[in-house]
C-alpha cells in the first residue's frame, strides 16, 4: 500500500509539473513582443549614422538619399557668406579673410570630390599636359535612376546660388571703396565658377552619352527586328542592280552613236 501511495503521489507531481510548463508557455506567447521589421525607415533603406536623424526631420533633407552629404554641400558656403556679412566691418581683415578662404576651400573640395559624385552622379577634374594644354576628364554614373530628384535639386541650387550672391556683394564693396574685400569676393567667385564650369560640362557630356546610348539601342532593336540575313540580302540585291545598270549604260550610248 505504501508503494502504491508513493507511485500515485509521484504521478500527481508529474501532472502538476506538465501543467505548470503549459501555463508558462501560454503566458510567454501572449506577452511576446511583435517581430521587428527588416527596415525601420520606410522612406530610406539605409538610415545612416545616428547624427543624420535630426537632418532627416528637416523638410529640406527629408526626401534626400544622402542627407549628410547634402548638409555639408550647403554648410561651408553658407558659413563663408555668414562670416563675410557679419565681419565685413571688422578691423581684423586678415583673420576674417583667412577664415573665409579656408571655408571656401573646404566647400570647393567637398563639392568637387564628394557631393557631386553622390548627389548627381557626376565627377570632373582636369590636368595640364606637357605641351601646356588643359585636359578635362568627366565621369558619370551609368544608372541615373539611383539619383534622387531632391538631391539633384539641392546640388544645383547650392552650386549656382552662392555665385549669384557673391556677385551681388561686389556692388556695396565698390560703392564704399572697400577694395580689400575684393580679394575674398574674387576668391569665392573663382572657386564657385570652377565647379560650375566643370559640372556643367560634365552634365552635358553625360546627357550626350545617354542620347548616343539610346540611339544605339534603337538601332540594335531595329536590326534585330528586321533580321541580319534580310539586311545582307537587301544590300546584295542593291549592289547587283547597280552593277547591271552600270553595264547597260555604255551599251546604250554605243547604240545611239551608231
C-alpha positions in Angstrom: 0.0 0.0 0.0 2.9 2.4 0.8 4.4 1.7 -2.6 1.1 2.4 -4.4 0.7 5.6 -2.4 4.2 6.8 -3.4 3.6 6.0 -7.1 0.3 7.9 -7.0 2.0 10.9 -5.4 4.8 10.8 -8.0 2.2 10.7 -10.8 0.4 13.7 -9.4 3.7 15.7 -9.1 4.5 14.9 -12.8 1.0 16.1 -13.8 1.4 19.3 -11.9 4.8 19.9 -13.5 3.4 19.5 -17.0 0.5 21.8 -16.2 2.9 24.5 -14.9 5.0 24.3 -18.1 1.9 24.6 -20.3 0.8 27.7 -18.4 4.3 29.3 -18.7 4.4 28.7 -22.4 0.9 30.2 -22.9 1.9 33.3 -20.9 5.1 33.8 -23.0 3.1 33.6 -26.2 0.5 36.1 -25.1 3.2 38.6 -23.9 5.7 38.1 -26.7 7.0 41.2 -28.4 6.0 41.8 -32.0 8.6 40.9 -34.7 10.9 43.6 -35.8 10.6 44.6 -39.4 13.6 44.5 -41.7 13.7 48.2 -42.1 12.8 50.8 -39.5 12.8 53.6 -42.1 10.0 53.4 -44.7 11.5 56.0 -47.0 15.2 55.2 -46.7 16.6 51.7 -46.5 19.9 53.0 -45.2 19.3 55.2 -42.1 23.0 56.1 -41.9 24.8 57.2 -38.7 22.9 58.4 -35.6 23.8 62.0 -36.3 21.7 62.0 -39.5 18.5 61.5 -37.6 18.0 65.3 -36.9 18.8 66.1 -40.5 16.0 63.7 -41.8 13.5 65.6 -39.6 14.2 68.8 -41.6 11.9 69.2 -44.6 14.7 70.2 -46.9 16.6 66.9 -46.2 13.6 64.7 -45.6 13.5 63.2 -49.1 17.2 63.2 -49.6 19.0 59.8 -50.1 22.2 61.4 -48.7 21.2 63.9 -46.1 24.6 64.2 -44.6 26.3 64.9 -47.9 23.6 67.4 -48.8 24.1 69.1 -45.4 27.8 69.6 -45.9 27.2 70.6 -49.5 25.4 73.7 -48.2 27.3 74.1 -44.9 30.7 75.6 -45.8 29.4 78.0 -48.5 26.7 79.2 -46.0 29.2 79.7 -43.3 31.5 81.7 -45.6 28.7 84.0 -46.5 27.6 84.5 -42.9 31.2 85.2 -41.7 31.6 87.7 -44.6 28.3 89.5 -43.8 28.9 89.8 -40.1 32.6 90.5 -40.3 32.8 92.9 -43.3 33.1 95.8 -40.9 35.7 94.2 -38.7 39.1 95.8 -38.4 40.9 92.5 -38.3 40.7 92.0 -42.1 43.5 89.4 -42.3 41.9 87.0 -39.8 38.5 87.2 -41.4 39.9 86.8 -44.9 41.8 83.6 -43.8 38.7 82.1 -42.2 36.5 82.8 -45.3 39.1 81.4 -47.7 39.5 78.3 -45.6 35.7 77.8 -45.6 35.6 78.3 -49.4 38.5 75.8 -49.9 36.6 73.2 -47.8 33.5 73.8 -49.8 35.3 73.5 -53.1 36.9 70.2 -52.1 33.5 68.8 -50.8 31.6 69.8 -53.9 34.2 68.6 -56.3 35.1 65.2 -54.7 32.1 64.2 -52.6 28.7 65.9 -53.1 28.8 65.9 -56.9 29.6 62.2 -57.1 26.9 61.2 -54.6 24.1 63.7 -55.2 24.1 63.9 -59.0 26.4 61.0 -60.1 29.0 63.4 -61.7 32.7 63.9 -61.3 35.2 66.0 -63.1 38.9 67.0 -62.9 41.5 68.5 -65.2 45.2 68.4 -65.6 47.8 70.2 -67.7 49.7 68.3 -70.3 53.4 68.6 -71.1 52.6 70.9 -74.0 50.7 73.3 -71.7 47.2 72.4 -72.9 44.5 71.5 -70.4 42.8 68.1 -70.5 39.3 67.8 -69.0 38.1 64.4 -67.7 34.4 63.8 -67.0 32.8 60.8 -65.3 29.1 60.0 -64.7 27.2 57.1 -63.2 25.7 54.6 -65.6 22.4 54.3 -63.8 20.9 57.8 -63.3 17.7 56.2 -61.7 19.7 56.0 -58.5 19.9 59.8 -58.3 17.0 61.3 -56.3 15.2 64.4 -57.5 15.7 66.2 -54.1 19.4 65.5 -54.1 19.7 66.8 -57.7 17.8 70.0 -56.9 19.8 70.7 -53.7 23.1 70.2 -55.6 22.4 72.6 -58.5 20.8 75.2 -56.3 23.7 75.0 -53.9 26.1 75.3 -56.8 24.6 78.4 -58.6 23.1 80.4 -55.7 26.4 81.3 -53.9 27.9 82.5 -57.1 24.9 84.9 -57.6 25.1 86.1 -54.0 28.9 86.8 -54.2 28.3 88.7 -57.4 25.8 91.0 -55.7 28.4 91.5 -52.9 30.6 93.3 -55.4 28.2 96.3 -55.5 28.4 97.6 -51.9 32.2 96.9 -51.8 32.7 99.0 -55.0 30.4 101.8 -53.8 32.0 102.1 -50.4 35.6 101.8 -51.8 36.5 98.9 -49.6 38.6 97.3 -52.3 40.4 95.0 -49.9 37.3 92.8 -49.7 37.6 92.2 -53.4 40.2 89.6 -52.6 37.6 87.5 -50.7 34.9 88.0 -53.3 37.1 87.1 -56.3 38.4 84.0 -54.5 34.8 82.9 -53.8 33.8 83.6 -57.4 36.8 81.8 -58.8 36.2 78.6 -56.8 32.4 78.7 -57.4 32.8 79.2 -61.2 35.4 76.4 -61.4 32.9 73.9 -60.0 30.1 75.4 -62.1 32.0 75.1 -65.4 33.3 71.6 -64.5 29.9 70.2 -63.6 28.1 72.0 -66.4 30.4 70.4 -69.0 30.2 67.1 -67.2 26.4 67.2 -67.2 26.3 68.0 -70.9 28.7 65.2 -71.8 26.7 62.7 -69.7 23.5 63.8 -71.5 25.1 63.4 -74.9 26.5 60.0 -73.9 23.0 58.9 -72.8 21.5 60.1 -76.1 24.1 58.2 -78.1 23.4 55.1 -76.0 19.7 55.4 -76.6 20.2 55.8 -80.3 22.5 52.8 -80.3 19.8 50.8 -78.5 17.2 51.8 -81.1 19.5 50.8 -83.9 20.1 47.4 -82.3 16.4 46.8 -81.8 15.7 47.8 -85.5 18.4 45.4 -86.7 17.0 42.7 -84.5 13.5 43.2 -85.8 14.4 43.2 -89.5 17.0 40.5 -89.3 20.6 40.4 -90.2 20.0 38.0 -93.1 17.4 40.2 -94.6 19.7 43.3 -94.4 22.5 41.4 -96.1 20.3 40.1 -98.9 18.9 43.6 -99.4 22.4 45.0 -99.7 23.4 42.3 -102.2 20.3 43.0 -104.3 21.0 46.7 -104.4 24.7 46.1 -105.4 23.5 43.7 -108.2 21.1 46.2 -109.6 23.8 48.9 -109.5 26.2 46.6 -111.5 23.5 45.8 -114.1 22.7 49.5 -114.6 26.4 50.3 -115.0 26.9 47.6 -117.6 23.8 48.6 -119.6 24.8 52.3 -119.7 27.7 52.2 -122.1 25.9 49.8 -124.5 23.0 52.2 -124.8 25.4 55.0 -125.7 27.1 52.9 -128.4 23.8 52.1 -130.0 22.8 55.8 -130.1 26.1 56.7 -131.8 25.6 54.1 -134.5 
